[in-house]
Amino acid sequence: MDNDTPKKPVVNHYDDGTASALRSGSDYRKLRFYHRSDVLYQLTQLFCKRYFKKWGDRTVDQMVQAARSTKQNIVEGSIDGRTSMESEIKLLGIARGSNGELLEDYQDYLKCFGLPLWQQEHPRYQPMLNYCREHWKWEDFKELLPRLDAVEMANMAICLCHQVDSALEKYLERKDREFTTQGGIRERMTAARLDQRASQRAIIDRQQQEIEALKREIARLKSLLNKSQLENLD
């Protein structure tokens, strides 16, 4: 079957069985790229405080805001996604754009000061890449970052930016496929209403069957009672 074939939206239910038009949504706290974006935000604040004192506030504000925008739009997109997948996709796209802006700032810093961008042939590249792959929470970087110099911090930030971008790209594709095959809030509202009506019809049908069964049982008992009364007359 073609993966792009439209699918019926998955309808969630409340504890009492009532159909819901809301999606389950994604818990951003379970997303590794969210945690890496948090590391980038903390790293960027520390980096700017150390190395941009003579540059003025404009560069600092731009970098810190780009890092914050990445993280906050992931959070907002995850929350808004319960009601609107369109909003979630849009906000995740903004997060990816902000992350790209931050990546460019770190690369520009290295170029401006003639500092090396670590690539595969650099002896420090693979150990750094491995560490960033195996660790993604702020607690894993909190004690490490104060010991790094500008080159190390910038290259680690660049590595994290690439990882966040790759993860966001895949996540956005997944959300896009989900939207194009299942639709948005309007389709979910329609599906929820139809599901609720079907549930109500099922309840009515079950109750009707129970009523008919009770009627048959009453008729049977009446027949037995009449038979018993006739036998007593004899």
PLY file of the C-alpha trace (Angstrom):
ply
format ascii 1.0
element vertex 234
property float x
property float y
property float z
element edge 233
property int vertex1
property int vertex2
end_header
0.00 0.00 0.00
1.24 3.50 -0.84
2.50 5.31 2.27
0.83 8.52 1.05
-2.64 6.94 0.98
-4.97 9.03 3.20
-5.61 7.42 6.56
-8.38 7.91 9.03
-7.15 10.11 11.90
-6.51 8.23 15.11
-9.22 9.33 17.55
-8.27 9.61 21.21
-10.79 9.23 24.02
-11.26 10.64 27.50
-11.58 8.32 30.49
-15.38 8.31 30.17
-15.15 7.20 26.53
-15.94 10.57 24.94
-14.12 11.09 21.65
-11.51 13.86 21.51
-10.45 15.99 18.55
-7.08 16.65 20.22
-3.94 14.79 19.24
-1.85 13.01 21.82
0.95 15.39 20.94
4.66 14.98 21.51
6.36 15.41 24.85
9.30 17.67 24.00
11.07 16.51 27.15
11.49 13.09 25.52
13.09 14.53 22.37
16.87 14.39 22.33
17.14 17.29 19.91
15.23 19.43 22.42
17.79 18.61 25.11
20.63 19.34 22.69
19.01 22.68 21.90
18.95 23.39 25.63
22.67 22.56 25.83
23.26 24.96 22.92
21.33 27.73 24.67
23.35 27.34 27.88
26.62 26.96 25.95
25.90 30.07 23.88
25.21 32.22 26.91
28.49 31.11 28.47
30.39 31.55 25.20
29.08 35.07 24.63
29.86 36.19 28.17
33.44 35.03 27.75
34.35 36.00 24.22
32.12 38.84 23.04
32.66 41.46 25.72
34.47 43.78 23.26
32.01 43.22 20.43
29.03 44.97 21.96
25.58 43.65 22.68
24.27 43.21 19.12
26.18 40.00 18.30
25.53 38.65 21.77
21.81 39.32 21.51
21.59 37.74 18.06
23.36 34.54 19.09
21.57 34.14 22.41
18.20 34.87 20.81
18.86 32.38 18.00
19.73 29.70 20.55
16.69 30.56 22.65
14.40 30.64 19.63
15.49 27.14 18.64
14.69 25.72 22.06
11.50 27.67 22.71
9.95 26.97 19.32
10.51 23.25 19.82
8.66 23.55 23.14
5.84 25.69 21.74
5.48 23.49 18.66
5.19 20.38 20.80
2.50 21.96 22.99
0.55 23.58 20.13
0.68 20.31 18.22
-2.14 18.90 20.32
-4.58 21.24 18.60
-2.84 22.21 15.37
-0.31 20.17 13.47
0.01 23.11 11.07
1.27 25.28 13.95
3.61 22.55 15.12
5.20 22.17 11.67
5.52 25.96 11.31
7.15 26.40 14.73
9.53 23.49 14.19
10.49 25.12 10.89
11.24 28.36 12.73
13.31 26.39 15.25
15.33 24.88 12.43
15.89 28.31 10.88
17.08 29.75 14.20
19.43 26.81 14.67
20.86 27.43 11.20
21.42 31.08 12.08
23.27 30.06 15.25
25.41 27.59 13.29
26.40 30.36 10.88
27.36 32.65 13.79
29.72 30.08 15.27
31.28 29.38 11.87
31.72 33.12 11.32
33.44 33.43 14.69
36.03 30.84 13.72
36.59 32.51 10.32
36.84 35.99 11.82
39.59 35.01 14.23
41.35 32.56 11.92
40.53 29.61 14.18
40.25 26.02 12.92
36.96 24.37 12.08
37.37 20.76 13.15
36.58 18.32 10.38
37.06 14.58 9.98
40.82 14.79 9.51
41.26 16.77 12.74
42.36 14.56 15.69
39.83 16.17 18.04
36.87 15.82 15.66
35.86 12.19 16.20
36.14 12.21 20.03
34.00 15.38 20.14
31.46 13.89 17.71
31.25 10.70 19.76
30.70 12.63 22.98
27.92 14.73 21.44
26.27 11.61 20.03
26.35 9.78 23.35
25.34 12.75 25.53
22.49 15.18 25.02
21.46 16.55 28.44
22.75 19.71 30.07
23.98 17.71 33.06
26.45 15.94 30.73
27.96 19.27 29.62
27.59 21.45 32.70
30.96 20.55 34.25
32.73 20.13 30.91
32.10 23.49 29.24
33.88 25.74 31.77
37.10 23.83 31.01
36.92 24.41 27.25
38.49 27.30 25.34
36.89 29.31 22.53
37.95 26.92 19.75
36.66 23.88 21.63
33.38 25.51 22.59
32.71 26.86 19.10
33.42 23.51 17.46
31.26 21.69 19.99
28.44 24.15 19.36
28.80 23.62 15.60
28.65 19.86 16.11
25.50 20.17 18.24
23.91 22.53 15.70
24.43 19.94 12.95
22.90 17.23 15.13
19.87 19.36 16.02
19.39 20.28 12.35
19.55 16.65 11.20
17.09 15.53 13.89
14.69 18.41 13.15
14.78 17.64 9.43
13.77 14.00 10.05
11.18 14.97 12.64
9.63 17.57 10.33
9.40 15.01 7.54
7.60 12.62 9.88
5.15 15.33 10.93
4.62 16.39 7.33
3.77 12.84 6.29
1.42 12.52 9.24
-0.33 15.74 8.28
-0.67 14.91 4.58
-2.03 11.42 5.28
-4.27 12.16 8.29
-5.07 15.85 7.94
-5.26 18.61 10.52
-7.66 19.75 13.22
-10.70 19.92 10.91
-10.28 16.30 9.90
-9.73 15.30 13.52
-12.87 17.15 14.62
-14.90 15.40 11.94
-13.42 12.02 12.85
-14.09 12.63 16.55
-17.73 13.59 15.89
-18.26 10.52 13.70
-16.60 8.32 16.30
-18.79 9.79 19.04
-21.93 9.27 16.96
-20.89 5.70 16.21
-20.30 5.13 19.93
-23.72 6.56 20.75
-25.36 4.40 18.11
-23.53 1.37 19.49
-24.82 2.21 22.99
-28.37 2.65 21.70
-28.19 -0.61 19.76
-26.83 -2.45 22.80
-29.54 -0.99 25.02
-32.20 -1.95 22.44
-30.87 -5.49 22.40
-30.96 -5.59 26.19
-34.55 -4.30 26.16
-35.59 -6.97 23.65
-33.88 -9.62 25.74
-35.73 -8.40 28.84
-39.03 -8.46 26.96
-38.42 -12.05 25.94
-37.51 -12.96 29.49
-40.65 -11.29 30.84
-42.77 -13.15 28.28
-41.12 -16.41 29.26
-41.74 -15.81 32.94
-45.38 -14.83 32.27
-45.80 -18.06 30.31
-44.38 -20.07 33.19
-46.59 -18.23 35.66
-49.71 -18.87 33.59
-48.79 -22.53 33.22
-48.25 -22.81 36.95
-51.61 -21.17 37.68
-53.42 -23.55 35.31
-51.77 -26.55 36.93
-52.92 -25.33 40.37
-56.49 -25.07 39.10
-56.40 -28.67 38.01
0 1
1 2
2 3
3 4
4 5
5 6
6 7
7 8
8 9
9 10
10 11
11 12
12 13
13 14
14 15
15 16
16 17
17 18
18 19
19 20
20 21
21 22
22 23
23 24
24 25
25 26
26 27
27 28
28 29
29 30
30 31
31 32
32 33
33 34
34 35
35 36
36 37
37 38
38 39
39 40
40 41
41 42
42 43
43 44
44 45
45 46
46 47
47 48
48 49
49 50
50 51
51 52
52 53
53 54
54 55
55 56
56 57
57 58
58 59
59 60
60 61
61 62
62 63
63 64
64 65
65 66
66 67
67 68
68 69
69 70
70 71
71 72
72 73
73 74
74 75
75 76
76 77
77 78
78 79
79 80
80 81
81 82
82 83
83 84
84 85
85 86
86 87
87 88
88 89
89 90
90 91
91 92
92 93
93 94
94 95
95 96
96 97
97 98
98 99
99 100
100 101
101 102
102 103
103 104
104 105
105 106
106 107
107 108
108 109
109 110
110 111
111 112
112 113
113 114
114 115
115 116
116 117
117 118
118 119
119 120
120 121
121 122
122 123
123 124
124 125
125 126
126 127
127 128
128 129
129 130
130 131
131 132
132 133
133 134
134 135
135 136
136 137
137 138
138 139
139 140
140 141
141 142
142 143
143 144
144 145
145 146
146 147
147 148
148 149
149 150
150 151
151 152
152 153
153 154
154 155
155 156
156 157
157 158
158 159
159 160
160 161
161 162
162 163
163 164
164 165
165 166
166 167
167 168
168 169
169 170
170 171
171 172
172 173
173 174
174 175
175 176
176 177
177 178
178 179
179 180
180 181
181 182
182 183
183 184
184 185
185 186
186 187
187 188
188 189
189 190
190 191
191 192
192 193
193 194
194 195
195 196
196 197
197 198
198 199
199 200
200 201
201 202
202 203
203 204
204 205
205 206
206 207
207 208
208 209
209 210
210 211
211 212
212 213
213 214
214 215
215 216
216 217
217 218
218 219
219 220
220 221
221 222
222 223
223 224
224 225
225 226
226 227
227 228
228 229
229 230
230 231
231 232
232 233
